């Protein structure tokens, strides 16, 4: 289990992006891989699950899912968000960051 709550900040960021639709997403913590951030995305039968070792990893899981499965994106310069009802099926297991240290 993480030392701090990583789910709440990730969920809040995603809620700011897509509103109440975020309530239908299931969030889970997974252990880092050799000290590196890791995330997984599973969407099946209209249920989306985002797993990550940090808030950043979970948010990146959502970004990856939106980009690859939904063909959607929201950036500083604009947005293109298509219908996500229901969540399109998609699987991406164990995407591991190549970096041990990251700076913000």
C-alpha positions in Angstrom: 0.0 0.0 0.0 1.3 3.5 -0.8 2.4 5.8 2.1 0.0 8.5 0.9 -3.3 8.5 -0.9 -2.5 8.5 -4.6 -6.1 7.7 -5.8 -7.8 10.9 -4.7 -5.5 13.4 -6.6 -5.7 11.4 -9.8 -9.4 11.0 -9.6 -9.9 14.7 -8.9 -7.8 15.6 -12.0 -9.7 13.3 -14.2 -13.0 14.6 -12.9 -11.9 18.1 -13.8 -11.3 16.8 -17.4 -14.4 14.8 -18.0 -16.8 15.7 -15.2 -19.2 13.2 -13.6 -18.2 10.5 -16.2 -15.1 9.9 -14.0 -17.4 8.4 -11.3 -17.7 5.3 -13.5 -13.9 4.7 -13.5 -12.4 2.2 -11.1 -9.0 3.2 -9.6 -6.4 0.8 -8.1 -2.9 1.1 -6.6 -0.2 -1.3 -7.9 3.3 -1.6 -6.6 6.2 0.1 -8.5 8.3 -2.1 -10.7 11.9 -2.1 -9.5 11.3 1.4 -8.0 9.9 2.8 -11.3 6.3 4.0 -11.9 4.0 1.6 -13.6 0.4 1.7 -14.9 -2.1 -0.6 -16.4 -5.4 0.1 -18.3 -8.2 -2.4 -18.7 -11.6 -1.6 -20.2 -14.0 -4.4 -20.8 -17.8 -4.5 -21.1 -18.1 -0.8 -20.5 -16.0 -0.8 -17.3 -12.8 1.1 -17.2 -10.1 0.3 -14.6 -6.9 2.4 -14.2 -4.1 1.0 -12.0 -1.0 2.9 -11.1 1.9 3.2 -8.7 1.4 7.0 -8.3 -1.1 9.7 -9.0 1.0 10.6 -12.1 1.0 7.0 -13.3 -2.8 6.8 -13.0 -3.3 10.1 -14.8 -0.9 8.9 -17.6 -2.9 5.7 -17.8 -6.0 7.8 -18.4 -4.2 10.0 -21.0 -3.0 6.9 -22.8 -6.5 5.3 -22.8 -8.1 8.5 -24.1 -5.6 8.9 -26.8 -5.4 5.2 -28.0 -8.8 3.8 -27.2 -11.1 6.8 -27.5 -9.0 8.8 -30.1 -9.5 11.8 -27.8 -7.2 14.3 -26.2 -7.4 17.4 -24.1 -4.4 19.7 -24.0 -3.5 23.3 -23.2 -4.0 24.2 -26.9 -7.4 22.6 -27.3 -9.5 19.5 -27.0 -10.9 16.8 -29.1 -13.1 14.5 -26.9 -15.3 11.9 -28.6 -18.2 10.0 -27.0 -17.0 7.6 -24.3 -20.3 5.9 -23.7 -19.8 3.1 -22.9 -16.0 3.0 -22.3 -14.4 1.3 -25.4 -12.7 -2.0 -24.7 -8.9 -1.8 -24.4 -6.1 -3.5 -22.6 -2.6 -2.3 -21.8 -0.6 -4.2 -19.2 2.5 -3.1 -17.3 3.6 0.1 -19.0 6.7 0.9 -16.9 8.5 4.3 -16.9 12.1 4.1 -18.1 13.0 6.7 -15.4 13.8 6.1 -11.8 13.7 9.8 -10.9 11.4 12.5 -12.3 11.2 16.1 -11.4 8.3 18.4 -11.3 
